[in-house]
């Protein structure tokens, strides 16, 4: 026979569930507000989003287990929340800056990664057609960004952007988990 759950226990469980849902909400909002770029125009960004979702799920689970089982001091959890929030904000700004510097809007389906150095052929073309922006160059190359910029540069920029994107999502989600745990612990005092 099971024992009845007290009203206080039910409220605490509900608040815990809301705090954990809040952490997921933070991650989802970041996923939609600052979606990762595509490597090539024909690609989609779904793989980067799925990778971020997986990492967030694993790291949030590990963080929740570590905080609940390890029972660190309230100050330690608060410091972790604040640190993750500051680091998340810094990585968000870095990601947004990189997004502006290393991507181009091409077809309305989200940003496409670009390079910094033209291929020889693209440099000649750009010199012959002054005032061409990245969108025009991509259109003129039939969407083949690797014909405009070296593939190694495109891949390096893509990895840098995806890394910054995933770090931003994970740090904000961890901040929300640690903040929720801080509130939960503070109520227990």
C-alpha positions in Angstrom: 0.0 0.0 0.0 1.4 3.4 -0.9 1.5 6.3 1.5 -0.4 9.4 0.6 1.7 12.3 -0.8 1.5 15.4 1.4 0.3 18.6 -0.2 3.7 20.2 0.4 5.4 17.3 -1.4 3.1 17.6 -4.3 3.7 21.4 -4.6 7.5 20.8 -4.4 7.3 18.2 -7.1 5.3 20.5 -9.3 7.7 23.4 -8.8 10.6 21.0 -9.6 8.9 19.9 -12.8 8.3 23.6 -13.7 11.9 24.5 -13.1 13.2 21.7 -15.2 10.7 22.5 -18.0 12.0 26.1 -17.8 15.5 24.9 -18.5 14.2 23.1 -21.6 12.3 26.2 -22.6 15.5 28.3 -22.5 17.3 25.8 -24.7 14.4 25.7 -27.2 14.1 29.5 -27.3 17.8 29.8 -28.2 17.4 27.0 -30.8 14.8 29.1 -32.6 16.1 32.6 -32.0 19.7 31.9 -33.2 19.5 28.8 -35.4 22.8 27.5 -36.7 23.9 28.2 -40.3 23.9 25.7 -43.1 27.3 24.6 -44.5 26.0 24.6 -48.1 22.8 26.1 -49.5 21.4 22.7 -50.3 21.9 21.6 -46.6 19.6 22.2 -43.7 20.7 23.0 -40.1 18.8 20.1 -38.6 21.9 18.0 -37.7 23.3 20.9 -35.7 20.0 21.4 -33.9 19.7 17.7 -33.1 23.3 17.6 -31.8 22.6 20.6 -29.6 19.3 18.9 -28.3 21.2 15.7 -27.5 24.0 17.5 -25.7 21.6 19.6 -23.7 19.6 16.5 -22.7 22.7 14.7 -21.6 24.3 17.6 -19.8 21.1 18.7 -18.1 20.5 15.1 -16.8 24.1 14.9 -15.5 23.8 18.3 -13.9 20.5 17.5 -12.2 21.9 14.2 -10.9 25.2 15.8 -9.7 23.4 18.5 -7.9 20.8 16.3 -6.3 23.1 13.5 -5.3 26.2 15.5 -4.5 24.3 18.0 -2.4 26.8 20.9 -3.0 26.4 24.1 -0.9 23.8 26.6 -2.0 26.5 29.2 -2.7 28.3 26.7 -5.1 25.1 26.1 -7.0 24.3 29.9 -7.2 27.9 30.5 -8.4 27.5 27.8 -11.1 24.2 29.4 -12.2 25.7 32.9 -12.4 28.9 31.6 -14.2 26.8 29.7 -16.8 24.7 32.8 -17.3 27.7 35.1 -17.9 29.5 32.5 -20.1 26.2 31.9 -22.0 25.7 35.6 -22.6 29.3 36.0 -23.8 29.1 33.0 -26.1 25.7 34.3 -27.5 27.3 37.6 -28.4 30.3 35.8 -29.9 28.0 33.5 -31.9 25.9 36.4 -33.2 29.0 38.3 -34.2 30.4 35.2 -36.0 27.0 34.7 -37.6 27.2 38.2 -39.1 30.8 37.9 -40.2 30.9 34.3 -41.5 27.4 33.8 -43.0 25.3 35.2 -45.8 21.5 35.2 -46.3 21.0 33.4 -49.6 17.6 31.8 -50.2 15.5 32.8 -47.2 16.0 29.4 -45.5 18.6 30.6 -43.0 22.2 31.7 -43.1 24.8 29.9 -45.3 28.4 29.7 -44.2 30.9 31.8 -46.2 34.7 32.1 -46.2 37.0 35.0 -46.0 39.3 34.2 -48.9 38.1 33.9 -52.5 39.2 31.1 -54.7 41.2 32.3 -57.7 38.3 32.1 -60.1 35.9 33.8 -57.7 38.4 36.6 -57.0 38.6 37.2 -60.8 34.8 37.2 -61.1 34.3 39.5 -58.1 36.9 41.9 -59.6 35.0 41.9 -63.0 31.7 42.5 -61.3 32.3 45.3 -58.8 29.8 45.7 -56.0 28.8 42.0 -55.9 27.7 41.0 -52.4 27.9 37.4 -51.0 24.3 36.7 -52.0 24.9 37.7 -55.6 28.1 35.6 -55.7 26.4 32.6 -54.4 23.5 33.0 -56.8 25.9 33.4 -59.7 27.8 30.2 -58.6 24.4 28.3 -58.6 24.6 27.9 -54.8 28.1 26.3 -54.9 29.8 28.1 -52.1 32.8 25.9 -52.4 33.4 27.4 -55.9 33.7 30.8 -54.2 35.6 30.1 -51.0 37.9 27.2 -50.2 36.0 24.2 -48.7 38.5 24.0 -45.8 37.5 27.6 -44.8 33.8 26.8 -45.1 34.1 23.7 -42.9 36.3 25.5 -40.4 33.8 28.4 -40.2 30.9 26.0 -39.9 32.5 24.1 -37.1 33.3 27.3 -35.3 29.7 28.5 -35.6 28.2 25.2 -34.6 30.5 25.0 -31.6 29.6 28.5 -30.5 25.9 27.7 -31.0 26.0 24.5 -29.0 28.0 26.2 -26.2 25.4 29.0 -26.0 22.5 26.6 -25.8 24.2 24.3 -23.2 25.3 27.2 -21.0 21.9 28.9 -20.9 20.2 25.6 -20.2 22.7 24.8 -17.4 22.2 28.2 -16.0 18.4 27.7 -15.8 18.9 24.3 -14.1 21.3 25.7 -11.5 19.1 28.7 -10.9 16.1 26.4 -10.4 18.0 24.2 -8.1 19.1 27.3 -6.1 15.5 28.3 -5.7 14.5 24.8 -4.7 17.2 24.6 -2.1 16.5 28.1 -0.8 12.9 27.1 -0.1 14.2 24.1 1.9 16.0 26.4 4.3 
